Amino acid sequence: MRIIPILVLAAILGLYAGETAACGLSDLAWMAGSWRDSGGASSSEERWIVGPDGILIGSSWVMSPGKPPFIEAMTISSDENGISLRLRHFSRNLTHAMEERDAPMLFILKSCADESVLFDGTGPQAREHITYHRFQSNLEFIGDFVHDDKPVTVRIILQRAGD
């Protein structure tokens, strides 16, 4: 088990408590870079770039023992919902989309703080949350999901990789 520095934990708890300042796309540029799994049974990599108009464009892959590997495409952009995280999952060889053709998963920015951001799910993901937090040369991903009506938390610590 990895120990979370007290300041990281305090920042995440602050997000859940709603302590935040107004946040724009440019405030999320700290996510940009290539990030790799820092250990454990699964392997993953996540990349974020700042694109035109400040939109964040992301991709990732995850391989976990006993589970099918998948690829993820993501964007964080400003739209009618405010700032939104949209994502889609695909099979390893891109032959199977895991979400409906025109229905990516949608998470709306709930709060942000210094190098931390929390998104709340909508629609089928209404009880789910995604948190990103950067500390030192790490990017932490916490996904609070619901599978078969049971809460599941996925926590991955990614380390900065060569960009």
C-alpha positions as MATLAB code, in Angstrom:
seq = 'MRIIPILVLAAILGLYAGETAACGLSDLAWMAGSWRDSGGASSSEERWIVGPDGILIGSSWVMSPGKPPFIEAMTISSDENGISLRLRHFSRNLTHAMEERDAPMLFILKSCADESVLFDGTGPQAREHITYHRFQSNLEFIGDFVHDDKPVTVRIILQRAGD';
ca = [
       0.000    0.000    0.000;
       1.292    3.441   -0.870;
       1.088    6.242    1.654;
      -0.637    9.415    0.471;
       1.101   12.554    1.687;
      -1.086   14.438    4.134;
      -1.243   17.495    1.873;
      -2.523   15.381   -1.044;
      -5.222   13.866    1.131;
      -6.202   17.305    2.432;
      -6.488   18.651   -1.124;
      -8.703   15.744   -2.181;
     -10.906   16.074    0.889;
     -11.175   19.799    0.172;
     -12.516   18.972   -3.299;
     -15.194   16.678   -1.855;
     -16.139   19.339    0.688;
     -16.642   21.783   -2.174;
     -13.835   24.176   -1.208;
     -12.878   25.560   -4.581;
     -12.251   28.603   -6.674;
     -13.674   29.209  -10.136;
     -11.804   27.115  -12.652;
     -11.235   27.526  -16.370;
      -9.649   25.226  -18.932;
      -6.315   27.014  -18.644;
      -6.292   26.163  -14.915;
      -6.151   22.459  -15.832;
      -3.035   22.652  -18.037;
      -1.077   21.028  -15.165;
      -2.508   17.698  -16.377;
      -0.574   17.896  -19.668;
       2.154   15.311  -20.108;
       2.778   11.609  -20.370;
       2.134    9.619  -17.214;
       2.880    5.924  -16.523;
       1.724    3.547  -13.823;
       4.178    3.578  -10.925;
       3.754   -0.069   -9.970;
       1.289   -2.684   -8.928;
      -0.321   -5.574  -10.768;
      -1.761   -3.519  -13.626;
       0.022   -1.433  -16.247;
      -1.285    1.821  -17.644;
      -0.311    5.023  -19.335;
      -2.192    8.283  -19.694;
      -1.310   11.244  -21.929;
      -2.814   14.706  -21.962;
      -2.053   17.562  -24.361;
      -3.395   21.092  -24.475;
      -5.019   21.508  -27.872;
      -6.682   24.387  -29.731;
      -8.701   26.790  -27.570;
      -7.229   25.188  -24.430;
      -9.139   21.918  -24.825;
      -7.377   19.013  -23.104;
      -7.118   15.892  -25.246;
      -6.261   12.640  -23.527;
      -5.651    8.996  -24.266;
      -4.813    6.039  -22.081;
      -4.477    2.279  -22.023;
      -4.913   -0.091  -19.106;
      -3.936   -3.740  -18.737;
      -4.944   -5.531  -15.530;
      -4.608   -9.239  -14.716;
      -7.843  -11.120  -15.346;
      -9.508   -8.201  -17.140;
      -9.615   -7.363  -20.840;
      -7.194   -4.554  -21.787;
      -8.783   -1.351  -23.025;
      -7.971    1.984  -24.616;
      -9.595    5.250  -23.571;
     -10.097    8.496  -25.502;
     -10.882   11.646  -23.475;
     -11.454   15.375  -23.807;
     -11.887   18.128  -21.256;
     -13.574   21.130  -22.821;
     -15.817   24.066  -22.118;
     -19.406   23.659  -23.327;
     -23.031   24.275  -22.312;
     -22.422   22.252  -19.114;
     -19.417   24.336  -18.049;
     -16.234   22.280  -18.151;
     -16.853   18.679  -19.136;
     -14.818   15.493  -19.220;
     -16.003   13.147  -21.949;
     -14.551    9.692  -22.385;
     -14.992    6.543  -24.404;
     -13.526    3.075  -23.976;
     -12.462    0.721  -26.752;
     -11.134   -2.809  -26.951;
      -7.403   -3.242  -27.321;
      -7.566   -3.428  -31.133;
     -10.283   -0.722  -31.470;
     -12.805   -3.195  -32.940;
     -15.304   -2.772  -30.096;
     -16.566    0.468  -28.536;
     -17.725   -0.083  -24.963;
     -20.162    2.854  -24.912;
     -22.950    3.638  -27.347;
     -21.846    5.131  -30.669;
     -23.030    8.667  -29.909;
     -23.008    8.563  -26.103;
     -19.618    9.068  -24.461;
     -19.471    9.015  -20.679;
     -19.977   12.583  -19.422;
     -18.560   14.050  -16.219;
     -19.037   17.720  -15.257;
     -16.428   19.706  -13.332;
     -17.616   20.034   -9.753;
     -14.597   21.673   -8.167;
     -10.950   22.423   -8.607;
      -8.118   23.535   -6.398;
      -4.377   23.871   -6.836;
      -3.512   20.981   -9.187;
      -6.635   18.991   -8.227;
      -9.915   18.589  -10.059;
     -13.119   16.671   -9.345;
     -15.695   15.684  -11.982;
     -19.200   14.361  -11.232;
     -20.820   11.815  -13.536;
     -24.115   12.392  -15.346;
     -26.708   10.030  -16.814;
     -25.715    6.399  -16.217;
     -22.644    7.657  -14.294;
     -24.675    9.983  -12.016;
     -23.315    8.385   -8.813;
     -19.714    8.318  -10.038;
     -16.791   10.727   -9.652;
     -13.352   11.167  -11.206;
     -10.575   13.013   -9.408;
      -7.160   13.993  -10.739;
      -4.479   15.365   -8.466;
      -0.893   16.249   -9.281;
       1.802   16.096   -6.615;
       5.552   16.213   -7.175;
       6.159   14.278  -10.427;
       2.992   12.189  -10.010;
      -0.541   12.328  -11.326;
      -3.111   10.550   -9.174;
      -6.335    9.237  -10.687;
      -9.189    8.260   -8.396;
     -12.334    6.850   -9.961;
     -15.297    6.330   -7.670;
     -17.518    4.101   -9.790;
     -20.627    1.967   -9.358;
     -20.599   -1.571  -10.825;
     -23.577   -3.866  -10.326;
     -24.942   -1.274   -7.863;
     -21.818   -1.601   -5.676;
     -19.259    1.176   -5.122;
     -15.808    0.505   -6.587;
     -12.818    2.807   -6.174;
      -9.938    2.703   -8.635;
      -6.787    4.554   -7.591;
      -3.767    4.811   -9.863;
      -0.594    6.773   -9.190;
       1.085    7.690  -12.465;
       4.602    9.060  -12.699;
       5.742   11.580  -15.280;
       7.253    9.786  -18.265;
       9.425   11.223  -21.017;
       7.223   13.528  -23.116;
];
